[in-house]
Amino acid sequence: MMKSLLGATTALALLLAGPVTAQTAPAAPATTAATVDADPALWVIKRGQSTVYLFGTVHVLKPGLSWFDEEVKAAFDRSDRLVLELPDIDEAASQPLVLKLATDAKGVPLTKKMSATDRAAYEKTMAELGVPVAAFEAFEPWFAAVNLGLIPLLKLGYAPNSGAEKVLQAAAKSSGKRIAGFETLEGQLGYFDTLPERLQIKYLAATVKDLPKAGETIDKLVAAWAKGDPDAVGKTINEGTDAVPELEKILLTDRNKRWAAVIDDMLDHPGTTFVAVGAGHLAGKNSVQNQLKRYRITATRVKY
């Protein structure tokens, strides 16, 4: 299940996980890495005097990948604004809201909500990660799942500050481009917070099950992304979706449909927009590009 959600939830995970992961699972020390060329996929849509670029991101990357160049950089430079999943958010100022929604209002300890089998697997995983079980006892299951999906990546040297969104935001600010988001923080938090508890527990159990292959999965995803192979990206992300199909619908398919409607509206207004969302949203049968076909819009792959 974690495989299927890597492209959808990690952007939010970077914000959600701060209070816990910073104390329990420090990232691997930064190392000097040789520069490796990467050529991620890029699409363009034109209608009238409007142009929209679609760029799939990976939210956490290891230092050393050279991707913000060639046609990606040229398209970004031609754009008037940057549109991300979330707008530029003050992470420190947002933490009270995150913790308020993530905390179990009834005060039921997390492990008390699990079956004996799921609890044993969860406690074993926490021990292996070096995270005290008490770290998530006060929180809802979805919050623990999101955190656990990120902790192994930090330990493996994947860095939020090297992620595509951080690089694009910094470039937009330095060049004076407007930054907007498809969604609000409250909206994204709501996807998780309103999930029935049974689905949250299934999500957590599926995440625990997939964690041993977290490194292999993210490496495979990044390799496919760097080669500009959206089919391989989609295949990697869609592995394991049978575990909690309801969550895939909420976090991927339904959001892609809403974003396609927004992009259709963008194309009615003059200007050039650089849209950057998780690579998983631009891959697979339910991708944003396929949702755009409902509006008779075709996204063309940019060759470079």
C-alpha positions in Angstrom: 0.0 0.0 0.0 2.8 2.4 0.8 4.0 1.9 -2.8 0.7 3.0 -4.2 0.7 6.2 -2.1 4.3 7.3 -2.4 3.4 9.7 -5.1 0.3 11.0 -3.3 1.0 11.5 0.3 4.6 12.3 0.9 4.2 16.0 0.2 1.8 16.2 3.0 3.8 13.8 5.1 6.8 16.2 5.1 4.5 18.6 6.9 2.7 16.2 9.1 5.7 14.2 10.3 7.7 17.1 11.6 6.8 17.0 15.3 7.5 13.3 15.7 10.1 12.3 13.2 12.4 15.2 14.1 12.6 13.7 17.6 12.5 10.0 16.9 14.1 9.4 13.5 16.7 11.9 12.4 17.6 11.9 8.8 20.9 10.3 7.6 23.8 12.8 7.6 24.2 14.7 4.4 26.9 13.4 2.1 28.5 14.8 -1.0 27.1 13.0 -4.0 28.3 13.0 -7.6 25.9 14.8 -10.0 23.7 12.4 -12.0 21.7 13.6 -14.9 17.9 13.1 -14.7 15.3 13.8 -17.4 11.9 13.6 -15.8 8.7 13.6 -18.0 7.2 16.9 -18.9 3.9 17.6 -20.8 2.5 20.7 -22.4 -1.1 21.8 -23.2 -2.0 24.8 -25.3 -5.3 26.5 -25.9 -5.7 30.0 -27.4 -3.3 32.3 -25.5 -2.8 29.8 -22.6 -0.1 27.3 -22.0 0.0 24.8 -19.1 3.0 22.5 -18.4 2.5 19.4 -16.4 5.5 18.1 -14.4 5.6 15.1 -12.1 7.6 15.4 -8.9 9.2 13.2 -6.3 8.8 14.9 -2.9 12.0 13.6 -1.3 15.2 13.0 -3.3 18.8 12.3 -2.5 21.2 15.2 -3.3 23.0 14.9 -6.6 20.2 14.5 -9.2 20.4 17.1 -11.9 16.8 17.5 -13.1 16.1 21.2 -12.9 17.7 22.0 -16.3 17.1 21.5 -20.0 13.4 21.6 -21.1 12.1 21.5 -17.5 14.0 24.7 -16.6 13.1 26.3 -19.9 9.4 25.6 -19.4 9.6 26.9 -15.8 11.4 30.1 -16.9 8.7 30.7 -19.5 5.9 30.4 -16.9 4.2 33.2 -15.1 3.3 31.1 -12.1 3.8 27.8 -10.3 0.9 25.7 -9.2 1.6 22.9 -6.6 -0.6 20.5 -4.7 -0.4 22.8 -1.8 0.5 26.5 -1.8 3.6 27.8 0.0 2.8 27.0 3.7 4.5 28.2 6.9 5.2 24.7 8.3 5.9 26.0 11.8 2.7 28.0 12.0 0.7 25.1 10.6 1.8 22.5 13.2 -0.9 23.4 15.8 -3.6 22.6 13.2 -1.9 19.4 12.2 -1.6 18.2 15.8 -5.1 19.2 16.6 -6.6 17.1 13.8 -4.1 14.3 14.2 -4.7 13.8 17.9 -7.3 11.3 18.9 -10.1 13.4 20.5 -11.4 10.4 22.5 -8.0 9.7 24.1 -8.0 6.0 23.0 -4.3 4.8 22.7 -3.5 3.8 19.1 -2.4 0.3 20.0 -5.7 -0.4 21.7 -7.5 0.1 18.3 -5.5 -2.7 16.6 -6.1 -6.4 16.4 -3.5 -8.5 18.3 -1.8 -9.5 15.0 -1.6 -5.9 13.7 -0.4 -4.6 17.0 2.4 -7.2 17.2 3.6 -6.3 13.6 3.4 -2.6 14.4 5.3 -2.8 17.7 8.0 -4.9 15.9 8.3 -2.3 13.2 8.6 0.5 15.7 11.4 -1.3 17.5 13.3 -1.9 14.3 13.0 1.8 13.4 14.1 2.9 16.9 10.9 4.8 17.5 9.1 4.4 20.9 5.6 3.0 20.6 4.5 5.8 22.8 5.4 8.3 20.1 2.1 7.8 18.3 -0.2 6.5 21.1 -2.1 9.8 21.3 -2.6 10.1 17.6 -5.1 8.7 15.0 -4.0 5.8 12.9 -3.6 7.8 9.7 -1.0 10.1 11.3 1.1 7.1 12.4 0.8 5.6 8.9 2.0 8.8 7.2 4.9 9.2 9.6 6.0 5.6 9.3 6.0 5.9 5.5 8.5 8.8 5.7 10.8 7.7 8.5 12.7 4.9 6.5 13.2 7.3 3.6 14.9 9.9 5.9 17.1 7.2 7.3 18.1 6.2 3.8 19.3 9.8 3.0 16.3 11.0 1.1 16.0 14.7 1.9 12.9 17.0 1.9 15.1 20.0 0.9 16.3 18.1 -2.2 12.7 17.3 -3.2 11.3 18.8 -6.4 8.7 21.0 -4.7 11.3 22.7 -2.5 13.6 23.4 -5.5 10.7 24.8 -7.6 9.4 27.0 -4.7 12.8 28.5 -4.1 13.2 29.2 -7.8 9.7 30.8 -8.1 10.4 33.0 -5.1 13.7 34.2 -6.4 12.3 35.0 -9.8 9.1 36.6 -8.5 6.7 34.1 -9.8 3.3 33.6 -8.2 2.8 30.4 -6.3 -0.6 28.8 -5.9 -2.0 25.4 -4.9 -4.7 23.1 -6.1 -5.7 22.4 -2.5 -5.6 23.9 1.0 -3.8 22.4 4.0 -7.2 21.9 5.7 -8.5 20.1 2.7 -5.6 17.7 2.5 -5.8 17.0 6.2 -9.5 16.4 5.8 -8.8 13.5 3.4 -7.2 11.6 6.2 -9.1 13.0 9.2 -12.5 12.1 7.9 -11.6 8.5 7.0 -13.5 5.9 8.9 -11.3 4.5 11.7 -11.5 1.0 10.1 -9.9 2.4 6.9 -7.2 4.3 8.9 -6.3 1.0 10.7 -6.1 -0.8 7.4 -3.9 1.9 6.0 -1.6 1.7 9.0 -1.4 -2.1 8.8 -0.7 -2.0 5.0 2.0 0.6 5.6 3.7 -1.6 8.2 3.6 -4.5 5.9 5.3 -2.6 3.0 8.0 -0.9 5.1 10.7 -3.6 4.7 10.7 -2.8 1.0 10.6 1.0 1.4 14.1 1.6 0.2 13.8 -0.7 -2.8 10.5 0.9 -3.7 11.6 4.6 -3.5 14.8 3.7 -5.4 12.8 2.1 -8.2 10.4 5.0 -8.3 13.2 7.6 -8.5 15.0 5.7 -11.2 11.9 5.5 -13.3 11.2 9.2 -12.7 14.7 10.2 -13.6 14.5 8.3 -16.9 11.3 10.0 -17.8 9.3 6.7 -17.8 5.8 7.4 -16.5 4.6 3.9 -17.3 7.2 2.5 -14.9 6.3 5.2 -12.4 2.7 4.2 -12.6 3.5 0.5 -12.3 5.6 1.1 -9.2 3.0 3.4 -7.5 0.1 1.2 -8.3 1.6 -2.0 -6.8 -0.4 -3.0 -3.7 -3.5 -0.9 -4.3 -5.7 -3.9 -3.4 -4.9 -3.4 0.3 -7.0 -0.2 0.7 -8.6 0.6 -2.6 -10.9 3.2 -1.0 -7.8 5.3 -0.1 -6.4 5.2 -3.6 -9.7 6.6 -4.9 -9.6 9.4 -2.3 -6.0 10.3 -2.6 -5.3 9.7 -6.3 -8.3 9.3 -8.6 -10.8 11.8 -7.1 -8.1 14.5 -6.7 -7.0 14.0 -10.3 -10.5 14.5 -11.5 -10.8 17.8 -9.5 -7.4 19.0 -10.8 -8.4 18.3 -14.4 -11.4 20.6 -14.0 -9.1 23.4 -12.6 -6.7 22.9 -15.5 -9.5 23.2 -18.0 -10.4 26.5 -16.4 -6.7 27.7 -16.5 -6.7 27.2 -20.2 -9.5 29.8 -20.6 -7.2 32.5 -19.3 -4.1 33.9 -21.1 -0.7 33.1 -19.6 1.7 30.2 -18.9 1.4 28.0 -15.8 3.9 25.4 -14.6 1.9 22.7 -12.7 4.0 20.4 -10.5 2.3 17.5 -8.6 3.4 14.1 -7.4 4.5 11.9 -10.3 1.9 9.3 -9.3 -0.8 11.8 -10.3 0.6 11.9 -13.9 0.9 8.1 -14.3 -1.5 5.2 -14.7 -5.0 4.8 -16.1 -6.5 7.4 -13.7 -3.8 10.1 -14.3 -4.5 13.8 -14.6 -3.8 13.5 -18.4 -6.5 10.8 -18.8 -9.0 12.9 -16.7 -8.3 15.8 -19.0 -9.6 13.8 -22.0 -13.1 14.3 -20.5 -12.7 17.9 -21.5 -11.3 17.0 -24.9 -7.8 18.2 -23.7 -4.7 16.4 -24.9 -1.4 16.8 -23.0 1.6 16.4 -25.3 4.8 14.9 -24.1 7.8 17.4 -24.4 10.7 15.7 -26.1 14.2 16.5 -24.8 
